[in-house]
Amino acid sequence: MIMALQVPDRLLPGKPYPLGAQWDGLGVNFAVFSANASRIDLCLFSANGRKELARMPLPECTDEIWHGYLPNAALGTLYGFRAFGPYDPARGHRFNPHKLLLDPYARQLSGPVRWSDALFGYRLQSARADLTPDRRDSAPTMPKAVVVDESFHWGDDRPPGVPWQDTVIYEAHLRGVSMLRDDVLPHQRGTFAALCDPRFLDHLLRMGITTVELLPIHAILQDRFLLERGLRNYWGYNTLSYFAPEPSYLATDQLHELKVAVRRLHAAGIEVILDVVYNHTCEGNELGPTVSWRGLDNASYYQLVPGDERHYLNDTGCGNMLNLPHPRVLQMVLDSLRYWVQCFHVDGFRFDLGATLGRDQNGFDPGASFFDAILQDPVLSRVKLISEPWDLGPGGYQLGNHPPGFAEWNDKFRDTVRRFWRGDAGQRGELAARLSGSADLFDRRHRRPWASVNFITAHDGFTLADLVSYNGKHNEDNGEENRDGTDNNYSANWSPDGSVEGPTDDPAILALRARAAQAMLATLLLAQGTPMLTAGDEWGRSQHGNNNAYCQDTALSWLDWKQAQTPRGQVLLQMVRRLLALRLRLPSLGANRFSHGNQEPAPGIGDIAWFDTEGQPPSPEAWADPEIRTLALRRAAAPPRSERLELAHRATRDGHPGPVNVTLLLLNAGDTDVVFRLPEPALPWQLVLDSSQPQAEAGRPSNAVTEQAVPAHSLVLLAAQAAPQRFDHPAEPARAAPQEAVS
């Protein structure tokens, strides 16, 4: 450890690349970017981080990279930086050498930040606000960066490489997954060690999950105002370091714990996607603390208001925006992303407030430097990339406008499905578009249906159980008098007069809530696009009406696995397994190309077609009728390529492939049962799912079925096989939903 090191009087010149602290067996090279600093000191600390052992200037600056080499430095060395330069907020400069700064490339942190007024670069009580520098040393309250060995024996680990069209995402919080697991050792709960517990992996595999998407695992700065209320930043969208994992998520304080977790998930065939926050940092606006980037080079790392560099652009709503158009800032983001792929073998990223990342000087641009840099990168362009396509800035809603290669969270799918099943008027045409992969949004530039990440719930908002149990939010526990969180939930408590919020013993209300939840869950998993399931929805987890549980690091947010064993939990869990099995088995449910009704995989059967309850294509007037709450969707698809090869020996004499899969989805969001007449041609239909009775066994195929009853607030899925087209010639277009109905 560094405490045994004979620290030299000065550093050797070292090298400007790579950035961060790199151990070579003989010593450590340190390199950090700052365009505007006049000097940067390296500070070395004792093993417990409490005593500063040495402070030495980095001796060289090459192309705005300050660097130096410390001979004989060992793994485990604790360090930080101090930056010298002007303290001139009006010009965007906030240098203050009294503040210890984290290396932006730190691979591991020695612990959390301990809040103190000394963390601020200015005097908090000054009448001049942030214009008077503070001279207190912040080192006692700051974590230190740790020099680490990044080697790990990965064996034959390989990315599962799940095709996008087969991907099913499970959004989960690393800590919340295991905090209430009685069968996990107490010190491992809430850590990476519990993420790869065999029982959790078995749960994912039995459901049919292919990909786990983890809420932020980067090191977090806990908000001071939350700690003062006895709360914590649970979600973690307050990044303290882009290279270091959150220290509290490591049971052993060893980075290999995360690598072991990824290794075991991969061995089970499950991908790992990280939710990442490169749009802003934890330092907030001009009144925030100085912990890293602000102190190293505020004017370079952040986007400042033109002509008023004291203040920050804030399209994120979080106080600041990283200056991604700056090449060194963009380099930091790309280096971070590559680090997580190459060092930890993660399989992709979900970008928080992705519209911010695509902002150049003229606003959002799908050809922004961030997108271009990723899509040409030989490492990053090969992993899964998902954007949250909005922020709070001008023109901040960019759903469907990201470049090919990116998938996008589709909140229009979420809102439409919620509103349709709640019984809102005028939702039928919109639902038609969402069920068919939102082609109106994504069918351009050769994008595929998987680009639409469909979801009904996410970490931000109601759980599925609360969506059908509450008319409004109940966020009193957050300490903001229920002012926080959205009011646009499109939820219902399903009581006759709307007066029964939350838990009830009324069997009629419970039955209605169950039907609504099951219908929405089925809609999600049977729609074209990439489905995302929120952890705990598979058994009906509740947050007691809290739709903004970002600060609830409590049992309110954690997964209660005992609920999965209740009768209600088992019904939902078995339903999810059944739906995902159907999605995998029936090609028409997971088609990898958009359907427009202009292809006929089987005679008289288009690739997609819409029908009314009489088995006829709806007229334009019917599509425009806001009071119709029924819809039938027929889809047809030939077997996938691999299955076609297996069926080759069974092809007919003239070489045609095996049977075409046809599904018919019948939806009834009304208050009364409805009988659908099935469309021509007649097929040997089999009832494979009724969302009102998800445990009922599938029926037998029958050529005699011409009608199908669909209970209120439910959907029914029928499946059949049809003979394929016998000749290759242009098919007569089938009648699909008019453009105005689905756009």
C-alpha positions in Angstrom: 0.0 0.0 0.0 1.0 3.6 -0.4 1.8 4.1 3.3 4.9 1.9 2.8 6.1 3.9 -0.2 9.0 6.3 0.0 7.4 9.2 -1.9 9.9 11.0 -4.2 10.2 14.8 -4.1 8.8 15.1 -7.6 7.1 13.0 -10.3 8.7 11.8 -13.5 7.2 13.2 -16.7 5.1 10.1 -17.6 2.8 10.0 -20.6 -0.4 11.8 -21.6 -2.2 8.6 -22.6 -4.2 6.7 -21.4 -6.1 9.1 -19.1 -6.6 8.1 -15.5 -4.2 6.1 -13.3 -2.4 3.2 -15.0 -0.3 0.8 -13.0 2.4 -1.0 -15.0 4.0 -3.1 -12.3 6.8 -0.6 -11.6 4.7 2.5 -10.8 1.6 4.5 -11.8 1.1 6.9 -14.6 -1.4 9.7 -13.9 -3.0 11.8 -16.7 -5.9 14.2 -16.4 -7.4 16.8 -18.8 -7.7 20.5 -18.2 -7.5 23.2 -20.8 -7.7 26.1 -18.5 -5.8 25.1 -15.3 -2.4 26.7 -14.6 -1.2 23.8 -12.5 -2.6 20.5 -11.2 -1.2 18.7 -8.1 -1.4 15.0 -7.4 -2.3 14.2 -3.8 -1.4 10.9 -2.2 -3.2 9.5 0.9 -2.8 6.9 3.6 -4.5 3.5 3.3 -7.5 4.7 5.2 -7.7 8.0 3.2 -7.5 10.2 6.2 -4.0 11.6 5.9 -2.5 13.4 3.0 1.0 12.0 2.5 2.3 14.0 -0.4 1.3 16.7 -2.8 3.2 17.0 -6.1 2.6 19.0 -9.3 2.1 17.0 -12.4 5.2 18.0 -14.2 4.1 18.0 -17.9 1.1 19.2 -19.9 0.8 17.8 -23.5 -2.1 18.9 -25.6 -4.0 20.0 -22.5 -3.4 16.7 -20.7 -1.5 17.0 -17.5 0.6 14.0 -16.6 3.2 12.5 -14.4 4.7 9.1 -13.3 5.1 7.9 -9.8 7.8 5.2 -9.5 7.2 2.3 -7.1 3.6 3.2 -6.5 1.5 0.1 -5.7 -2.0 -1.2 -6.4 -4.3 0.2 -3.8 -2.7 3.7 -3.9 -5.3 6.4 -2.9 -5.1 9.7 -4.7 -6.9 12.9 -5.8 -6.1 16.1 -7.6 -6.1 19.8 -6.8 -6.4 22.3 -9.7 -5.0 25.8 -9.8 -6.3 28.6 -12.0 -8.7 31.6 -11.9 -11.7 31.6 -9.7 -13.8 33.7 -12.0 -17.4 32.4 -12.3 -18.4 35.2 -14.7 -16.0 33.8 -17.2 -16.9 30.2 -16.4 -13.8 29.4 -14.3 -14.1 27.9 -10.8 -10.7 26.7 -9.9 -10.1 26.3 -6.2 -7.0 24.3 -5.0 -8.5 23.9 -1.5 -10.9 21.4 -3.0 -9.8 17.8 -3.5 -11.0 16.5 -6.9 -11.9 13.0 -8.0 -10.1 11.8 -11.1 -12.9 11.7 -13.8 -11.3 8.3 -14.9 -11.1 6.8 -11.3 -11.8 3.1 -11.5 -12.7 2.6 -7.9 -13.6 4.9 -5.0 -12.6 4.5 -1.4 -16.1 5.2 -0.1 -18.9 7.8 -0.2 -18.9 11.5 0.0 -19.4 12.8 3.5 -21.4 16.1 3.3 -19.8 19.2 4.6 -19.9 22.9 3.7 -16.2 22.5 2.7 -17.4 20.6 -0.4 -18.5 23.8 -2.0 -16.1 25.9 -4.0 -17.6 29.1 -2.6 -18.6 30.4 0.8 -22.1 29.2 1.5 -23.0 32.0 3.8 -21.6 34.8 1.6 -23.9 37.6 0.5 -22.2 37.3 -2.9 -23.5 33.7 -3.3 -21.1 31.7 -5.5 -18.7 34.6 -6.2 -16.6 34.3 -3.0 -14.2 31.3 -3.0 -14.1 29.0 0.0 -10.7 28.2 1.5 -11.5 25.1 3.6 -9.9 21.8 2.6 -12.5 19.4 1.3 -10.2 16.3 1.4 -11.5 15.0 4.8 -15.0 14.7 3.3 -14.1 13.4 -0.1 -13.6 9.8 -1.2 -10.3 9.0 -2.9 -9.6 7.3 -6.2 -8.0 3.9 -5.9 -5.4 2.5 -8.3 -6.7 -0.9 -9.4 -5.6 -4.0 -11.3 -8.2 -4.5 -14.1 -7.1 -8.1 -15.0 -9.6 -10.9 -14.7 -9.8 -14.4 -16.0 -12.9 -14.5 -18.1 -12.4 -18.0 -19.4 -14.6 -18.7 -22.4 -17.1 -15.9 -21.6 -18.9 -14.7 -24.7 -21.7 -12.2 -25.1 -25.0 -14.0 -25.4 -25.7 -12.1 -28.5 -29.5 -12.3 -28.3 -31.0 -11.0 -31.6 -32.9 -7.8 -31.1 -36.1 -9.4 -32.4 -35.9 -12.1 -29.6 -35.0 -9.6 -26.8 -37.1 -9.4 -23.7 -35.8 -6.7 -21.2 -36.2 -6.9 -17.4 -35.6 -3.5 -15.9 -34.4 -3.9 -12.3 -32.6 -2.1 -9.5 -29.4 -3.9 -8.4 -30.1 -3.2 -4.8 -33.8 -3.7 -4.8 -33.6 -7.1 -6.4 -32.1 -8.8 -3.3 -32.6 -6.6 -0.2 -35.6 -8.6 0.9 -34.2 -12.0 -0.1 -34.1 -14.1 3.1 -32.1 -16.8 1.2 -29.2 -14.5 0.5 -26.5 -13.7 3.1 -27.2 -10.4 4.8 -23.9 -8.8 3.7 -24.5 -9.8 0.1 -28.0 -8.3 -0.2 -28.2 -5.3 -2.5 -24.8 -6.1 -4.1 -23.5 -7.6 -7.3 -22.9 -10.8 -5.4 -26.6 -11.4 -5.1 -27.3 -10.4 -8.7 -25.9 -13.7 -9.9 -27.6 -15.9 -7.3 -28.7 -19.1 -9.0 -32.3 -18.7 -7.7 -32.6 -15.3 -9.3 -31.1 -16.5 -12.6 -33.6 -19.4 -12.5 -36.5 -16.9 -12.0 -35.4 -15.0 -15.1 -34.9 -18.1 -17.2 -38.2 -19.6 -16.3 -40.0 -16.4 -17.3 -38.2 -16.1 -20.6 -36.2 -13.0 -19.9 -33.2 -12.5 -22.2 -31.7 -9.2 -21.0 -31.4 -7.5 -17.6 -31.3 -3.7 -17.7 -29.9 -2.3 -14.4 -30.6 1.1 -13.1 -27.4 3.2 -12.7 -24.6 1.4 -11.0 -22.0 4.2 -11.5 -20.9 5.7 -8.2 -23.6 8.0 -6.8 -23.4 11.3 -4.9 -26.2 11.1 -2.3 -28.2 14.4 -2.3 -27.7 16.5 0.8 -31.3 17.6 1.0 -32.4 13.9 0.9 -30.1 12.8 3.6 -31.3 15.6 5.8 -34.8 14.2 5.4 -33.7 10.7 6.2 -34.0 9.7 2.6 -31.6 8.5 -0.1 -31.2 8.8 -3.8 -32.2 5.2 -4.6 -32.4 5.3 -8.4 -28.9 6.7 -8.7 -29.3 9.3 -11.5 -26.7 11.5 -9.8 -23.4 10.3 -11.1 -20.2 10.9 -9.2 -17.9 8.8 -11.4 -18.3 7.3 -14.9 -15.8 4.6 -14.5 -16.2 3.4 -10.9 -19.1 1.3 -9.6 -21.1 2.5 -6.6 -19.0 1.3 -3.6 -22.1 0.2 -1.6 -22.9 -2.3 -4.4 -19.7 -4.2 -3.7 -20.0 -6.8 -0.9 -16.3 -7.5 -1.0 -14.9 -4.1 -2.1 -13.4 -5.9 -5.1 -14.2 -5.1 -8.7 -14.1 -8.7 -9.7 -17.4 -9.1 -7.9 -19.2 -7.3 -10.7 -17.3 -9.3 -13.3 -18.3 -12.6 -11.7 -21.9 -11.5 -11.8 -21.7 -10.6 -15.5 -19.9 -13.9 -16.2 -22.6 -16.0 -14.5 -25.4 -14.1 -16.2 -23.7 -14.7 -19.5 -23.3 -18.4 -18.7 -27.1 -18.5 -18.2 -27.5 -16.8 -21.6 -28.7 -13.5 -20.1 -27.4 -10.1 -21.3 -26.6 -7.2 -19.0 -27.5 -3.6 -20.1 -26.5 -0.6 -17.9 -28.7 2.5 -17.5 -26.1 5.3 -17.8 -26.3 9.1 -17.2 -24.0 11.1 -19.4 -26.3 14.1 -19.8 -25.4 15.7 -16.5 -23.3 15.1 -13.4 -23.9 15.3 -9.6 -22.3 18.8 -9.3 -25.6 20.6 -10.2 -25.8 24.2 -11.0 -23.6 27.1 -9.9 -24.7 26.5 -6.3 -23.7 22.9 -6.3 -20.6 21.2 -4.8 -17.1 21.0 -6.4 -16.1 17.3 -6.4 -14.5 16.7 -9.8 -15.2 18.2 -13.3 -16.2 21.6 -12.0 -12.9 22.1 -10.2 -10.8 20.6 -13.0 -12.1 22.7 -15.9 -15.7 24.0 -15.5 -15.6 25.9 -18.8 -14.7 22.8 -20.8 -16.8 20.1 -19.1 -20.1 21.9 -18.9 -22.3 23.8 -21.3 -22.6 27.3 -20.0 -25.1 30.1 -20.9 -23.5 32.1 -23.8 -22.7 35.6 -22.6 -23.4 34.5 -19.0 -20.8 31.9 -18.2 -21.6 32.0 -14.5 -24.7 30.0 -15.2 -25.3 26.6 -16.8 -27.5 25.4 -19.6 -30.1 23.1 -18.0 -32.1 21.1 -20.6 -31.8 18.1 -18.2 -33.6 19.8 -15.3 -30.8 18.5 -13.1 -28.7 21.7 -12.9 -26.2 21.2 -15.7 -25.4 19.6 -19.0 -22.1 17.9 -20.0 -20.5 19.6 -22.9 -20.5 16.7 -25.2 -19.5 18.7 -28.3 -16.1 19.3 -26.6 -13.7 16.6 -28.0 -12.2 15.8 -24.5 -15.6 15.5 -22.9 -16.9 13.3 -25.7 -13.7 11.2 -25.3 -14.4 10.7 -21.6 -17.9 9.4 -22.4 -16.7 7.1 -25.1 -13.8 5.8 -23.0 -16.3 5.1 -20.2 -18.6 3.2 -22.4 -15.8 1.2 -23.9 -14.4 0.5 -20.5 -17.7 -1.1 -19.3 -17.9 -3.2 -22.5 -14.2 -4.3 -22.6 -13.4 -4.6 -18.9 -16.8 -5.7 -17.6 -18.3 -7.4 -20.7 -21.6 -5.6 -20.5 -23.9 -6.0 -23.5 -25.3 -2.5 -24.0 -26.5 0.7 -22.6 -29.7 2.6 -22.0 -29.0 6.4 -22.2 -30.9 8.5 -19.7 -32.3 11.7 -21.4 -30.8 10.7 -24.7 -32.1 13.8 -26.4 -29.6 15.8 -24.4 -26.8 13.7 -25.8 -27.8 14.5 -29.3 -27.8 18.2 -28.8 -25.2 20.2 -30.8 -25.1 23.9 -31.2 -28.4 24.0 -33.2 -30.3 21.7 -30.9 -31.1 18.0 -31.3 -29.5 16.3 -34.4 -29.6 12.6 -35.2 -26.2 13.3 -36.8 -24.8 14.8 -33.6 -21.2 14.1 -32.7 -22.2 11.7 -29.9 -24.3 9.5 -32.2 -21.7 9.6 -35.0 -18.9 8.7 -32.6 -20.7 5.7 -31.2 -22.0 4.4 -34.5 -18.6 4.3 -36.1 -16.9 2.8 -33.0 -15.9 -0.8 -33.6 -16.7 -1.7 -30.0 -19.7 0.4 -29.1 -21.5 0.0 -32.4 -21.8 -3.8 -31.8 -23.7 -3.6 -28.5 -27.3 -2.8 -27.7 -28.0 0.9 -27.6 -31.3 2.3 -26.2 -32.2 6.0 -25.8 -34.7 7.7 -23.6 -35.6 10.0 -26.4 -36.5 13.2 -24.6 -35.3 15.9 -22.2 -36.7 19.2 -20.8 -35.1 21.5 -23.3 -36.5 23.1 -26.5 -37.5 20.5 -29.0 -36.8 17.9 -26.4 -39.2 15.2 -27.5 -37.5 13.2 -30.1 -39.2 9.8 -30.2 -38.5 8.1 -33.4 -35.9 10.6 -34.5 -32.7 8.8 -33.3 -30.4 7.3 -35.9 -30.5 3.6 -37.0 -28.6 1.4 -34.5 -30.5 2.9 -31.6 -33.7 1.6 -30.0 -35.9 4.0 -28.1 -38.2 4.0 -25.1 -41.7 4.3 -26.6 -43.8 6.3 -24.1 -46.6 6.5 -26.7 -47.0 2.8 -26.4 -47.2 3.1 -22.6 -49.8 5.9 -22.6 -51.9 4.4 -25.4 -52.1 1.0 -23.8 -53.0 2.5 -20.5 -55.7 4.7 -22.0 -57.2 2.0 -24.2 -57.7 -0.4 -21.4 -58.9 2.3 -19.0 -61.7 2.8 -21.6 -60.8 6.2 -22.8 -62.4 7.4 -26.0 -60.6 7.6 -29.3 -57.8 5.2 -28.6 -58.4 2.4 -31.2 -56.5 3.8 -34.1 -53.6 4.8 -31.9 -53.5 1.3 -30.4 -53.4 -0.2 -33.9 -50.2 1.7 -34.6 -48.6 0.7 -31.3 -49.4 -3.0 -31.7 -47.7 -3.0 -35.1 -44.3 -1.8 -33.9 -45.1 1.9 -34.1 -44.2 1.9 -37.8 -45.5 5.5 -38.0 -42.5 6.5 -35.8 -39.8 4.0 -36.7 -40.3 2.7 -40.2 -37.7 4.9 -41.8 -34.0 4.7 -42.7 -34.3 0.8 -42.7 -35.0 0.6 -39.0 -36.7 -2.5 -37.6 -39.6 -2.9 -35.2 -37.2 -3.8 -32.4 -36.3 -0.1 -32.3 -39.5 0.5 -30.4 -38.9 -0.5 -26.7 -42.4 -1.1 -25.5 -43.3 -0.7 -21.9 -46.3 -0.1 -19.7 -44.4 0.7 -16.5 -40.8 1.6 -15.7 -38.9 2.6 -12.5 -40.3 6.1 -13.0 -44.0 5.9 -12.4 -46.6 3.5 -11.1 -46.1 -0.2 -10.9 -48.5 -2.4 -12.8 -50.5 -3.2 -9.6 -50.7 0.5 -8.6 -51.7 1.5 -12.2 -55.0 -0.4 -11.6 -55.4 0.5 -7.9 -55.0 4.3 -7.7 -56.6 7.2 -9.5 -53.7 9.5 -8.5 -50.3 9.5 -7.0 -49.6 9.2 -3.3 -46.0 10.4 -2.8 -46.4 11.8 0.7 -43.4 9.7 2.0 -41.1 11.7 -0.3 -41.5 14.8 1.9 -42.7 17.1 -0.8 -46.4 17.3 0.1 -47.2 15.1 -2.9 -46.1 17.8 -5.3 -43.5 15.6 -7.0 -44.1 13.0 -9.7 -46.4 13.3 -12.7 -50.1 13.7 -12.6 -50.6 12.2 -16.0 -50.7 8.5 -15.0 -53.7 7.4 -17.1 -54.6 5.1 -14.2 -57.8 4.0 -12.5 -58.6 2.4 -9.2 -61.5 0.4 -10.8 -64.0 1.1 -8.0 -67.6 2.0 -9.1 -67.4 5.6 -8.0 -63.6 5.9 -8.0 -63.5 6.3 -4.2 -61.5 3.1 -3.3 -57.8 4.0 -3.6 -55.3 1.3 -2.9 -55.9 -2.0 -1.0 -59.4 -3.4 -0.7 -61.2 -6.6 0.2 -64.0 -6.0 -2.3 -63.9 -9.1 -4.6 -65.6 -7.2 -7.5 -63.0 -4.4 -7.5 -60.2 -6.9 -7.2 -61.5 -8.9 -10.1 -61.7 -5.8 -12.3 -58.2 -4.7 -11.3 -56.9 -8.2 -12.1 -58.5 -8.1 -15.6 -57.2 -4.7 -16.4 -53.6 -5.6 -15.3 -53.7 -8.9 -17.2 -55.0 -7.3 -20.3 -52.2 -4.6 -20.3 -49.5 -7.2 -19.6 -50.8 -9.4 -22.5 -50.9 -6.4 -24.8 -47.2 -5.6 -23.9 -45.9 -9.0 -24.6 -48.0 -9.7 -27.7 -47.2 -6.4 -29.5 -44.5 -6.0 -32.2 -41.4 -4.4 -30.8 -39.0 -5.0 -27.9 -41.0 -5.6 -24.7 -39.6 -4.3 -21.4 -41.0 -5.7 -18.1 -40.4 -3.8 -14.8 -39.1 -6.0 -12.0 -41.9 -7.1 -9.7 -44.7 -6.5 -12.1 -44.6 -10.2 -12.9 -46.2 -10.9 -9.5 -48.0 -7.6 -8.8 -45.6 -5.5 -6.7 -47.0 -2.3 -5.2 -45.4 1.0 -4.1 -48.6 2.0 -2.3 -49.4 4.6 -5.0 -45.9 6.3 -5.0 -45.1 7.1 -8.6 -41.8 8.8 -7.9 -39.9 6.5 -5.5 -36.5 7.9 -6.5 -35.7 8.6 -2.8 -37.2 5.5 -1.3 -34.3 3.1 -0.5 -36.7 1.1 1.6 -39.1 -1.9 1.4 -41.4 0.4 -0.5 -39.1 0.0 -3.5 -37.5 -3.3 -2.9 -38.8 -6.5 -4.4 -40.8 -8.6 -1.9 -40.3 -12.1 -3.2 -42.9 -13.5 -0.8 -45.6 -11.8 -2.9 -44.6 -14.1 -5.8 -45.8 -17.1 -3.8 -49.3 -15.7 -3.2 -52.2 -17.0 -5.4 -52.4 -13.7 -7.2 -48.6 -13.6 -7.7 -48.6 -17.1 -9.1 -51.3 -16.2 -11.6 -49.4 -13.3 -13.0 -46.1 -15.1 -13.0 -47.5 -18.0 -14.9 -49.1 -15.6 -17.3 -45.8 -13.9 -18.1 -44.2 -17.3 -18.7 -47.0 -18.4 -21.0 -47.0 -15.1 -23.0 -43.2 -15.1 -23.5 -43.3 -18.8 -24.6 -46.0 -17.9 -27.1 -44.0 -15.0 -28.4 -41.0 -17.3 -28.9 -43.0 -20.0 -30.5 -45.3 -18.1 -32.9 -43.3 -16.2 -35.6 -46.1 -13.7 -36.3 -45.8 -12.3 -32.8 -42.1 -11.3 -33.1 -41.8 -10.4 -36.8 -38.5 -8.6 -37.5 -39.9 -6.4 -40.3 -42.7 -3.9 -40.4 -45.9 -5.2 -41.9 -48.1 -3.0 -44.0 -50.7 -5.4 -45.4 -49.1 -5.5 -48.9 -47.7 -9.1 -48.6 -49.7 -12.4 -48.5 -47.7 -15.1 -46.8 -50.7 -17.4 -47.4 -53.6 -17.1 -49.9 -56.1 -14.5 -48.9 -54.2 -13.7 -45.7 -52.1 -10.5 -45.5 -49.1 -10.1 -43.3 -51.3 -7.7 -41.2 -54.9 -6.8 -41.3 -57.5 -5.2 -39.0 -61.1 -6.2 -38.4 -64.2 -5.2 -36.5 -66.5 -7.4 -34.5 -68.2 -8.6 -37.7 -65.0 -9.9 -39.2 -64.8 -7.1 -41.7 -62.1 -4.4 -42.3 -63.2 -1.2 -40.5 -64.4 1.6 -42.6 -62.8 5.0 -42.4 -65.8 6.2 -40.4 -65.5 3.3 -38.0 -61.8 4.0 -37.5 -62.8 7.6 -36.6 -65.5 6.6 -34.2 -64.1 7.5 -30.7 -66.6 5.3 -28.8 -65.6 1.9 -30.3 -63.5 0.0 -27.9 -63.0 -3.3 -29.7 -60.4 -4.3 -32.3 -59.1 -7.4 -34.0 -55.6 -7.8 -35.4 -54.6 -10.6 -37.7 -50.9 -11.2 -38.4 -49.2 -13.9 -40.5 -45.6 -14.8 -40.9 -43.6 -17.7 -42.3 -41.3 -19.7 -40.0 -38.0 -17.9 -39.2 -35.0 -18.7 -41.4 -33.5 -21.3 -39.0 -36.8 -23.2 -38.9 -37.2 -23.0 -42.6 -33.9 -24.9 -43.0 -35.2 -27.6 -40.6 -38.4 -27.8 -42.6 -36.6 -28.0 -45.9 -36.9 -31.8 -46.1 -40.6 -31.4 -45.6 -41.2 -28.9 -48.4 -43.9 -29.8 -50.9 -42.9 -31.3 -54.2 -42.7 -27.9 -55.9 -40.4 -26.5 -53.2 -42.6 -24.4 -51.1 -41.8 -24.0 -47.4 -43.7 -25.2 -44.4 -47.0 -23.7 -43.0 -47.5 -20.0 -42.3 -48.2 -19.0 -38.7 -51.4 -16.9 -38.3 -52.5 -15.2 -35.1 -55.7 -13.3 -34.4 -55.7 -10.9 -31.4 -59.2 -9.8 -30.2 -59.3 -6.9 -27.8 -62.4 -5.7 -25.9 -61.8 -2.7 -23.6 -65.6 -2.2 -23.1 -67.7 -3.0 -20.0 -69.6 -5.9 -21.6 -68.7 -9.1 -23.2 -68.5 -9.1 -27.0 -68.7 -11.9 -29.6 -66.3 -11.4 -32.6 -67.1 -13.0 -35.9 -63.8 -14.4 -37.2 -62.6 -13.1 -40.6 -62.3 -15.1 -43.8 -60.8 -17.3 -44.8 -61.7 -20.0 -42.3 -58.8 -21.5 -40.5 -58.3 -24.2 -37.9 -58.2 -21.7 -35.0 -56.9 -22.6 -31.6 -57.6 -20.5 -28.5 -54.2 -20.1 -26.9 -54.8 -17.3 -24.4 -57.7 -15.5 -22.7 -56.3 -12.7 -20.5 -59.3 -13.0 -18.2 -58.5 -16.6 -17.5 -54.7 -16.8 -18.0 -54.5 -20.2 -16.3 -57.0 -21.9 -18.6 -55.5 -24.5 -20.9 -55.3 -23.8 -24.6 -58.2 -25.2 -26.7 -57.9 -27.6 -29.6 -57.7 -26.5 -33.2 -61.0 -26.5 -35.0 -62.1 -25.7 -38.5 -65.7 -25.1 -37.2 -64.8 -22.0 -35.1 -66.5 -19.0 -36.7 -67.1 -16.8 -33.6 -65.2 -16.1 -30.4 -66.5 -14.5 -27.2 -64.2 -12.0 -25.6 -65.0 -11.0 -22.0 -65.1 -7.3 -21.0 -61.7 -5.7 -20.3 -59.9 -8.7 -21.8 -58.1 -9.9 -24.9 -58.1 -13.3 -26.6 -55.3 -14.7 -28.8 -56.1 -17.3 -31.4 -53.5 -19.1 -33.5 -53.6 -21.3 -36.7 -51.5 -22.6 -39.5 -52.1 -21.8 -43.1 -50.7 -23.2 -46.3 -48.1 -20.8 -47.9 -48.4 -19.1 -51.2 -47.6 -21.5 -54.0 -46.2 -19.0 -56.5 -43.9 -16.0 -56.3 -45.8 -13.1 -57.7 -47.0 -9.7 -56.4 -49.8 -10.3 -53.9 -53.0 -8.3 -53.9 -52.7 -5.8 -51.1 -54.7 -6.7 -48.0 -56.8 -3.9 -46.5 -55.0 -2.5 -43.4 -55.7 0.3 -41.1 -55.8 3.7 -42.9 -52.8 5.9 -42.3 -54.9 8.5 -40.4 -56.0 5.8 -38.0 -52.5 4.7 -37.0 -50.5 7.9 -37.3 
